[in-house]
Amino acid sequence: MRKPLCPERDPMYWLLLSILPFIENRGAIPLAILQGVNPFLAWIISSFLSFLGGFLSYLFLEKIETTVRKTPLGYLYDTFIDKIRKKRRSYIDRYGELALFLFVAVPLPGSGAYSGSLFAYLFNLSPIKTAVGLLAGTLVSGLIVLTASVSLGVLV
């Protein structure tokens, strides 16, 4: 039987962090570098896994919305979401893809692939535009985190 790896060296920790909402590549890249993973490899894999988790959540949001609409809270949900959609429609028509990219690309708490997929779903962005915005955003976000991690001495 295989002996469990030491948690500090087990790659499953940073790989799982990559797909967890709100942690994503912002937490996974520094951990992977601390574990001795090649920084470039950590950036690519972590960013792709973050994108994958966010895009898969985008694909399931319609099923979740249908379920919520059938509950007693459905009326409140419809009122709230429709109000947001109508109020911001003109901005989304003009800047939707760019706004999605920028929202995902800035590595701040609450902004990331999962929040971006919710943004894209609420404003009816197409799956292709959503995929491009999420992938580009997670790559840029990962690059910012990678640069900060290496520059600020995570390698020490």
N, C-alpha and C positions, 0 to 999 in steps of 0.2 A: 504494500500500500504506500502511496506517495505521501511524503511528509508535507504538511501545509507550509506554504511559504511564509516568511516573516511579513507581517502587514506593511512594513516600511518598504518592502521590495516587491510585493505582489502587484503585478500590472492591472489586476482586476479592479483595484481601488480607483485608479485614475481613469480607467476606461468607463467604469460605472458613473463616476462623477461627471464625465463628459455628457451623459444622456439624462442626468437629473435636472429637472426644471429649476431655474434660478441659480444653479451652480454652473452647469455646462462647462464650456472650455475655460471660463474665468478661474475656476478652482482646479480643474484637471491639469492644465498645462504646468503651473508651478509645481504641483505634486509630482507629475511625471518627470520633470527636470530634477527635482530632489531625489527621485528614485534612480537617477542615472540614465534615463531615456534620452536619446538624441533629441535636442530641442526642435529641430525641423520635423522629425517624425512625430513628436508629441503634438506639435502645432497642426499638422495635416490630419492625423487620426482624430484628435480631440475635436477639431473644427468640423470634420465630416460627421462624427457621431452626434455632435450638437445639432447640426443641420438635419440629420436624419430623424432625430427625436422630435424636433420642431415641425418638420414637414409631415411626419406621420400623425402628429396631433392635429395638424390642419386638416388632414384627410378624414379624421374621425369627428371633427367638430359638428358636422351636419347631423350625425346620429345623436350626439349629445344634445344639440339644440332641439331636435324633434322630441326627445324624451322630456326635456325641461318644459316645452310648450304644453305637454299633456298634463303637467302637474298643476296644482292650484296656484303656483307662482307664475304660471305661463303668461297671464295677463300683465303682471308687473314687468316680466321679462320683455314682452313685446313692446310695451310702452317705453321702457327705458332704452332698449336697443334701437327701436325705430326713431326715437328722438335723437339719439347720437348719430345715426346714419343720415338723417335728413339735415341735421345741423352742419355736419362736416362734409357732406357730399361734394360740394364744389372744390374743396381743398384736395380731397382724395382723387377726384377726376384729374386734377392738374399734377399733383405731386405724389400720388399713391406709391409707386414703385420706389421712388427716391426716398420718400418718408419711411417706407418699410426698411430699406437698406440702412439708412442712417440710424433708425431706432435699434436695429439689431447690431450694427457695427460698433456702437458706443458701449464699451463694457462696464455698464453701471448696474447695480442691483435692480432687478425688475425689468430690465431690457435684455432681450436675448431671443433665441429662436422660438421658444414656446410663446412668449408674449407677442413676438412678431407674427406668429401663425394665427394667434387670436385676432390681432390687428387686421391681418389680411382677410381672415374669414368675415369679420364684422363688416368690412367695407367691400366685400365681394370681389377681391382681386382674383384673377384667374390662377389656376394651379401652376401654370408655367411661370408667370410673373412672380408668384409667391416663391416658387423654388429658386429662381434666379436671385431674388432679393434676399432670401434667407441664406443661401449658399455664399453669396458675396459678402453679406453682413457678418456671418460667422467666421469667414476667413479673415476679414479685416479685424474683427474683434479679437480673434485668436492671435493675430500678428501684433496687435497692440499689447496684449497680455504677455506674449512671448518676449517682446522688446523690453517691456517693463521688468519682467522676471529676470532676464539676463542682465539688464543694465543695473538693476537695484540689488543684485547680488544674491539671488535665490540659489545660485550655484555654489555659494560659499558654504 
